[in-house]
Amino acid sequence: MKLHERHQSLSHYSPRTDLAMEVHELAREQGRSINGVDESHEEFDGFAVTRVKVRTKVAERRLGKRKGNYITLEIPGLRRRDPDLQERVTEAFADEFNRLIKLPEDASILVIGLGNEHVTADALGPMVVTKLFVTRHLFQYMPDVLGDGKGYRSIAAVSPGVLGLTGIETSEIVRGIVDKVKPDAVIAIDALASRSLTRVNATIQLSDSGIQPGAGVGNHRAALDVESLGVPVIAIGVPTVVEAATIANDAIELVLHQLREQVPGNGASALFDQLSSAEKWHLIREVLDPMENNLVVTPKEVDDFMDDVAYVVAKGLNVALHPVMTMDDADMVTH
């Protein structure tokens, strides 16, 4: 059977990604125009902000992303540990968070650090939780620490672990805590997947549509959203992995492009030119994941990258959640 016959039933190229901007980007590359999706883009000093809004149920189905707002900060230099850039990104992150949800000054917030703290690429949530300035206990037991309390919100934070370690679904744990603590909003932080290696550990996504733990590696668990928890849920994620098939596909496409440029009419590129983008990608994925084991990869410097991005997210949340807190104050409390 010819390769193109074997894969002719495939509809479109679908690498795994949790970033709304990448899903919309991919739809445009495939010539699919999706009504009901708005996108805007802004460039800043050292980073860019892309805002995607999914307005309708039809757009939700076609794009594969839930209705809501998705804000993505792309920071290519974030992996170089540039303190000045981190400061600018932290301020921008706090501003975008406050645009996404308007919280009363006396709001109580529950922060959920999703993921497995024993797996570096999946430890973003637990790492951020350890760096937050939590105050719920201070209001109750040590109110003098916060002065008159004005400008500080009641913040509680927890890392519920993963099903394989606890034997309990994350959604069950979170619902139990929400029922007891009764927060005004929940912030869920998790590691994501990207379709581009350049965006790994260099991108932060915020969304008001909730989150599905484990989606980044195809291990979907019950969603955490306003429907399941009864309060608004803000999702914050950083892509820490990319599918191996996506990297291989991009590398092969680059090689074929060079062959077409330098050796016109060569047989190798002519053979692959018979295949659509979807067919090439699925063929590569079959080679790399013959048992559908969901092979994903992360940079070898992931430990340092995770420390840096967790610090930026935690510091940005500390500033955004406590109106009285300055950037200097956040430096002292973001561990």
C-alpha positions in Angstrom: 0.0 0.0 0.0 1.3 3.5 -0.9 2.0 5.9 1.9 -0.6 8.4 0.7 -3.2 5.7 0.4 -2.5 4.5 3.9 -3.1 7.9 5.4 -5.7 9.4 3.1 -8.4 9.3 5.8 -6.5 11.7 8.0 -8.3 15.1 8.1 -5.7 17.6 9.4 -2.4 18.0 11.2 -3.1 17.9 14.9 0.0 18.1 17.2 -0.8 18.3 20.9 -0.9 21.8 22.3 -2.6 23.4 25.2 -2.0 27.0 24.0 -5.1 28.6 22.4 -2.9 30.9 20.3 -1.2 27.8 18.8 -4.5 26.1 18.0 -5.7 29.2 16.3 -2.3 29.6 14.5 -2.6 26.0 13.3 -6.1 26.5 12.0 -5.0 29.5 9.9 -2.0 27.5 8.5 -4.5 24.8 7.4 -6.7 27.5 5.7 -9.5 27.0 8.3 -11.3 30.3 9.1 -13.1 30.1 12.4 -15.9 32.6 13.0 -16.4 33.6 16.7 -12.7 33.8 17.5 -11.0 37.1 18.1 -7.3 37.6 18.3 -5.1 40.6 19.1 -1.3 40.9 19.4 1.0 43.4 21.2 4.7 43.7 21.2 6.6 44.9 24.3 10.2 45.3 25.3 11.5 41.7 25.3 8.1 39.9 25.1 4.8 39.8 23.3 1.2 39.4 24.5 -1.4 37.6 22.4 -5.1 37.6 23.4 -7.5 35.1 22.0 -11.2 35.2 22.8 -13.5 32.2 21.9 -16.9 33.8 21.8 -19.3 31.1 20.6 -20.1 27.4 21.1 -19.6 26.8 17.4 -16.1 28.3 17.6 -15.5 26.3 20.8 -16.2 23.0 18.9 -14.2 24.0 15.8 -11.2 25.3 17.7 -11.2 22.6 20.4 -10.9 25.3 23.1 -13.6 26.2 25.6 -15.3 29.6 25.4 -13.4 32.3 27.2 -10.4 34.5 27.1 -6.8 33.2 26.6 -3.9 35.5 27.2 -0.4 34.3 26.2 2.9 36.0 27.1 5.7 34.9 24.9 9.1 35.6 26.4 12.0 34.1 24.4 14.6 35.6 26.8 13.0 34.1 29.9 15.3 31.1 29.7 18.4 33.3 30.0 17.7 34.5 33.6 17.6 38.2 32.8 16.4 40.0 36.0 15.3 43.1 34.2 13.2 41.1 31.8 11.8 39.0 34.6 10.7 42.3 36.3 8.9 43.6 33.2 7.2 40.2 32.6 6.1 40.0 36.2 4.4 43.4 36.0 2.8 42.5 32.7 1.6 39.2 34.1 0.0 40.9 37.1 -1.7 43.5 34.8 -3.1 40.8 32.5 -4.3 38.8 35.5 -6.2 41.8 36.8 -7.7 42.3 33.4 -8.9 38.8 33.3 -10.8 38.8 36.6 -12.0 41.7 38.7 -11.7 40.7 42.3 -13.2 42.6 45.2 -10.7 43.9 47.7 -11.9 41.5 50.4 -12.0 38.4 48.0 -10.7 35.1 49.3 -8.7 33.0 46.8 -7.8 29.4 46.7 -4.7 28.6 44.6 -4.3 25.0 43.4 -0.8 23.8 42.3 -1.5 20.9 39.9 1.1 18.3 38.9 3.6 15.9 40.4 6.3 17.6 42.4 8.6 14.5 41.9 8.7 15.0 38.1 10.4 18.3 37.2 8.6 19.1 34.0 5.3 18.5 35.8 6.1 20.4 39.0 5.2 23.9 38.1 2.0 24.0 40.2 3.6 22.8 43.4 6.7 25.0 42.9 4.6 28.1 42.5 2.5 27.3 45.6 5.6 27.2 47.8 6.6 30.7 46.6 3.2 32.4 47.3 2.4 34.8 50.1 -0.5 32.9 51.7 -2.5 34.9 54.3 -5.7 33.0 55.2 -4.1 31.8 58.5 -2.7 35.2 59.2 -6.1 36.8 59.1 -7.4 34.2 61.5 -4.5 33.7 63.9 -2.0 36.6 63.5 -3.9 39.6 62.2 -1.3 42.1 63.5 1.2 40.8 60.9 -0.9 42.4 58.2 -1.5 45.7 60.0 -5.1 46.7 59.4 -5.3 44.1 56.7 -6.2 46.6 54.0 -4.7 45.8 50.6 -4.2 42.1 51.4 -6.5 39.3 50.4 -7.1 36.0 52.1 -5.0 33.5 50.1 -4.9 29.8 50.7 -2.8 27.4 48.6 -2.5 23.7 48.2 -0.8 21.1 46.0 -3.2 18.1 45.9 -0.8 15.7 44.1 -1.7 13.4 41.3 -4.0 10.4 41.1 -1.2 7.9 40.9 0.2 9.0 44.3 -2.9 9.9 46.2 -5.5 7.4 44.8 -7.9 10.3 44.7 -9.0 12.3 41.7 -7.7 15.9 41.8 -11.2 17.3 41.1 -12.5 15.4 44.2 -9.8 16.9 46.4 -10.4 20.4 45.1 -14.1 20.2 45.4 -13.8 19.2 49.0 -11.5 22.1 49.8 -13.8 24.5 47.9 -16.8 23.3 49.9 -14.9 23.9 53.2 -13.0 27.0 52.5 -15.6 28.7 50.2 -13.3 30.9 48.2 -14.6 33.6 45.8 -12.3 32.3 43.1 -9.9 29.5 42.3 -6.6 29.8 40.5 -5.3 26.5 39.0 -1.6 26.3 37.9 -0.4 23.5 35.7 2.3 22.5 33.3 1.2 22.5 29.6 2.3 21.1 26.2 3.3 23.2 23.2 3.7 22.4 19.5 6.9 24.5 19.4 10.1 23.8 21.3 10.9 27.6 21.3 7.8 28.2 23.5 8.7 25.6 26.1 9.5 27.3 29.4 9.3 30.7 27.6 5.5 31.1 27.5 2.8 31.8 30.1 -0.9 31.4 29.4 -3.8 32.7 31.5 -7.4 31.8 30.9 -10.8 32.2 32.5 -12.2 29.0 31.0 -10.9 26.6 33.7 -8.5 23.8 33.2 -8.3 20.0 32.7 -5.5 18.5 34.7 -3.2 16.2 32.8 -4.3 17.5 29.4 -0.7 18.4 28.5 0.4 14.8 28.2 -2.9 13.4 27.1 -3.9 12.1 30.6 -7.2 13.9 30.8 -8.9 14.2 34.2 -12.1 15.9 35.3 -12.1 19.6 34.6 -11.8 22.3 37.2 -14.2 25.1 36.1 -17.0 27.3 37.2 -19.5 24.5 36.4 -17.7 21.9 38.6 -16.6 24.2 41.5 -19.3 26.9 41.5 -16.8 29.8 41.5 -14.7 31.4 38.8 -11.6 29.5 37.9 -8.5 31.2 36.4 -6.1 28.8 34.8 -2.4 29.6 34.6 0.0 27.3 32.6 3.5 27.2 31.2 4.4 24.7 28.4 7.2 22.5 29.7 7.0 19.6 27.1 6.6 19.1 23.4 5.7 15.9 21.5 8.7 14.2 20.0 6.7 13.7 16.8 6.3 17.4 16.4 10.1 18.1 16.7 10.8 15.3 14.2 8.2 16.6 11.8 9.6 20.1 11.9 13.2 18.8 11.4 12.1 16.8 8.4 10.2 19.7 6.9 13.3 21.9 7.2 15.5 19.2 5.5 12.9 18.8 2.7 12.8 22.6 2.2 16.6 22.7 1.9 16.5 19.8 -0.6 13.9 21.6 -2.8 15.9 24.8 -2.7 19.3 23.2 -3.5 18.4 20.1 -5.5 15.2 20.9 -7.5 13.2 17.8 -8.6 15.1 15.4 -6.3 13.3 12.1 -5.6 13.2 12.3 -1.8 11.3 15.6 -1.6 9.1 14.6 -4.5 8.0 11.4 -2.6 7.2 13.3 0.6 5.5 16.1 -1.4 2.7 13.6 -2.2 1.8 13.5 1.5 -0.3 16.2 3.2 1.0 17.8 6.4 -1.4 15.5 8.4 -0.1 12.4 6.7 3.6 13.3 7.3 3.0 14.0 10.9 0.9 10.9 11.6 3.5 8.8 9.8 6.3 10.2 12.0 4.2 9.7 15.1 3.6 6.1 14.2 7.4 5.5 14.0 8.1 7.3 17.3 5.0 6.1 19.2 4.2 2.7 17.8 2.3 1.7 21.0 0.8 5.2 21.4 2.9 5.8 24.5 2.7 9.5 24.1 6.4 10.3 23.9 7.1 13.9 25.0 10.4 15.7 25.6 11.6 18.6 27.6 14.9 20.6 27.5 17.8 19.2 29.6 18.1 22.5 31.5 14.5 22.1 32.7 15.4 22.4 36.4 16.8 25.9 36.0 14.0 26.9 33.6 11.3 25.7 36.0 12.8 27.7 38.9 12.8 30.9 36.9 9.3 30.6 35.5 7.8 29.5 38.8 9.4 32.6 40.4 7.9 34.9 37.8 4.4 33.4 38.1 4.5 33.4 41.9 5.8 36.9 42.1 3.2 38.1 39.6 0.4 36.5 41.5 1.7 38.0 44.8 1.5 41.5 43.3 -1.9 40.9 41.5 -3.6 39.3 44.5 -2.4 41.8 47.1 -3.1 45.4 45.8 -0.9 47.0 48.5 2.1 44.9 47.6 4.8 46.6 45.5 7.4 44.8 43.4 10.0 45.3 46.1 7.6 43.8 48.7 7.1 40.9 46.4 10.8 40.3 46.1 10.9 39.7 49.9 7.9 37.3 50.2 8.4 35.3 47.0 10.7 32.6 48.3 
